[in-house]
């Protein structure tokens, strides 16, 4: 029989950790959002929504293989983290929103960027409580 001191025993997390899951996902997405930002600028579509449970990306202009890779990475982190929750706790919905500051475009000849972008992750637990995190970047590089 294993004791709590056994290093191989996985300690289950409580639902209060769900907000930290959301924070990590928002930060991770923001660090790699250049292609999303470029598409947002090209199509003049400032907002993208990603359902992380079913990996649905909207609007359709963003639902391309390259973007599904980053969304899939975020989904895997969510699933890994949610798998650490106590058996009575669960994430029932998970949505990531990216809002890009398209009106503040800058290009210095070496790199292009847009203004303040906000990355929001809303995780809802099985009891209906929302855990929301906003991660803002003052400038976001765009891939051209």
N, C-alpha and C positions, 0 to 999 in steps of 0.2 A: 504494500500500500504506500502511495506517495504522500508526502506531507507538503504543506504550503511552502516549505523551504526548498523543495526540489526544483532545480533550475529548469527542468523540462515542462513543468506544469504551466499552462497558459492561464494567466489571470484575466478574467472577463471584466470588461469595462462597463460602466454605467452609462445611462443615456446622457448625462452631463458632458460626456466626451464628444457628442455628436457635433457640437459647435466647433470644436478643434478640427474635426474631420472636414467640415465646410471651409474652415480657414485655410487648411493645407491645400485643398483642391483649388480654391480661388487663387492662391499664390502660385501654385504650379501652372495653372492655365495662363495667368498673366505673364509669366516668364517666357512663354512660348507662343504668344498670341499674334506674332507678326503677320502670318499669312491671313488669319482672320481679319486683322486690321487692314491689310492691303485690299482684300476683297470688299470689306465694308466701304473703304474709300472709293474703289473702282465702281461699285454698284450704287453708291450713295445710300447705303442701308446701314444706319448707325447701330442697330441692335440685333443681336443673335441670341437665340435660346436653344439650349441643349438639354434634353431630358436624359439624364445620366443613367437611369435604370434601363431604358430601352434603346439608348443611343440614337435618338432622333434629333437632328439638327435643322433648325428653321431660322430664316427662310431657306428655300431650296438652293439658292445661289451658294450657300456655304456648305452644303452637303456633298462634299467631294472627298475622295480617298485621303488626301493629305490632311484635311481637317478631321476626318474620322479617326485618324491615328492619335492625335492629341486628345480628342474627346474619349477615345478608348482607354488611353493612359489614365485619364481622370476617373473613368468608370472603374478600372481595375483597382485604383487606390481606394475608391469608395467601397467597393466590395470587400477588399482586404480589411479595411478599417471596420466596416459594419460586421464583419465576421468575428471581430473581437468583442462585440457587445454580449452582455449576459443573455442567456436564452430567452428571457421574457421581454427583451428590448429589440427593436428593429427600426430600420429606415424604410418608410413606406413610399416616399417620393423624394426625388432629387433633381433639382433644376439649376442649371448654370445660365446666367444672363451676362452678356458682355455688351456694354454700351460704349461706343467709341466716339471720341471728340473729333469728329470729322471737320468741323469748321476752323480748326486751328492747324492747318497743314503747314509743314516747313520742309524745305529741301535745301541743304547746303552744298549740294554737288557730290557729296560722299554718301550721305544717308538721308532718307526721308522719314518724317515722323508726323504723327497727329497729336492733338491735344489730350487733355485729361480723359482717361478711359476708366470706367468702373466695371469691375468684375464681381458679380453677386452670385453667391451659392446659397440656395434655400433647401435645406433638408427638413423633411417632415417625419416625425417619428410615428410609430404605430398608434399613439394616443392622440394624434392630431396637433401636437406642439410643433411649431416652426422654429428652426434654428437657422438664422440668417447671418451671413457675413458679407460685408462689402470690402473689396480690396481695390484701392485706387492707385493709378499710375499717372503722374503728371504729364508724361510724354510716353507715347508708345511708338516704337519703330515699326515701319511698315515695309514689307518685302515687296520690291518692285521688279 
